Amino acid sequence: LTFKTHANPKVKQCNQSWGLLKKNTTRDRGLNVRSLTLLLKTIVLTKLFYGSMIWLHSNLKIFDAFWNNVILKCSGSMFYPHRELTEFALQLPPLDVQLEIITVKFLCKCLKSDDLMTYIVHQSEGSLNRTPVHHQLNNLRDFISWKLKSRSRRHIEFTSMEVKQAINYTQEEMDYYRRVVWYKKEKSADCDSALIPLL
């Protein structure tokens, strides 16, 4: 499944909502950057990320133009700025970073949920057929290994007692982990190292 039939209307919906928000905002009048980004997160991104751990991973590219327009408007630039550096300045993590965090939180809840949800996660993990879920489970392993201060995710067993404790997190921990993921992404992409400490 690619979920493109869901993704295409979703990007249209996000563009419409974003268009209404920025309609009366220019570089000289209207909403300031802080208000605009707050409304973006609460009105537009909540629509985008609803159920996103299921369908968005394979459709992120569809939202590139939308996200470029968001960054351009929020930055107040007349021309397209360097996206990664502008995301740093605005403290708006890239969509893939936000999606990874949402997926990790969802899988943590699955493992803390009823027996059926936990069984589904374990079945996906044990499947011999490589599916997109395996990549998402690796995201979860990365989080758990970070939480446990372990160097390798290969030794993470979802049934172990320490993992069952590690999947409990605070909002502060998840906010910090979001910065960790963002830092690693930009570092691997050779983003300007002078800006990385801002995270």
HUJO-V469766 format. One record per backbone hydrogen bond with DSSP energy under -1.0 kcal/mol. NH is the residue of the N-H (numbers start at 0). CO is the residue of the C=O. If there is no record, write none. Layout:
BEGIN
nh:NH co:CO
nh:NH co:CO
END
This chain:
BEGIN
nh:6 co:2
nh:7 co:3
nh:9 co:5
nh:10 co:6
nh:11 co:7
nh:12 co:8
nh:13 co:9
nh:14 co:10
nh:15 co:11
nh:16 co:12
nh:17 co:13
nh:18 co:14
nh:19 co:15
nh:20 co:16
nh:21 co:17
nh:24 co:21
nh:25 co:28
nh:35 co:31
nh:36 co:32
nh:37 co:33
nh:38 co:34
nh:39 co:35
nh:40 co:36
nh:41 co:37
nh:42 co:38
nh:44 co:39
nh:47 co:43
nh:48 co:44
nh:51 co:48
nh:53 co:50
nh:55 co:51
nh:58 co:55
nh:62 co:59
nh:63 co:60
nh:66 co:62
nh:67 co:63
nh:68 co:64
nh:69 co:65
nh:70 co:66
nh:71 co:67
nh:72 co:68
nh:73 co:69
nh:74 co:70
nh:76 co:71
nh:85 co:81
nh:86 co:82
nh:87 co:83
nh:88 co:84
nh:89 co:85
nh:90 co:86
nh:91 co:86
nh:97 co:93
nh:98 co:94
nh:99 co:95
nh:100 co:96
nh:101 co:97
nh:102 co:98
nh:103 co:99
nh:104 co:100
nh:105 co:101
nh:106 co:102
nh:107 co:103
nh:108 co:104
nh:109 co:105
nh:110 co:106
nh:111 co:107
nh:117 co:113
nh:118 co:114
nh:119 co:115
nh:120 co:116
nh:121 co:117
nh:122 co:118
nh:123 co:119
nh:124 co:120
nh:125 co:121
nh:133 co:130
nh:135 co:131
nh:136 co:132
nh:137 co:133
nh:138 co:134
nh:139 co:135
nh:140 co:136
nh:141 co:137
nh:142 co:138
nh:143 co:139
nh:144 co:140
nh:145 co:141
nh:146 co:142
nh:147 co:143
nh:149 co:144
nh:155 co:152
nh:159 co:156
nh:163 co:159
nh:164 co:160
nh:165 co:161
nh:166 co:162
nh:167 co:164
nh:173 co:169
nh:174 co:170
nh:175 co:171
nh:176 co:172
nh:177 co:173
nh:178 co:174
nh:179 co:175
nh:180 co:176
nh:181 co:177
nh:182 co:178
nh:183 co:179
nh:184 co:180
nh:185 co:181
nh:186 co:182
nh:187 co:183
nh:188 co:184
nh:189 co:186
nh:190 co:185
nh:194 co:191
nh:197 co:194
nh:198 co:195
END
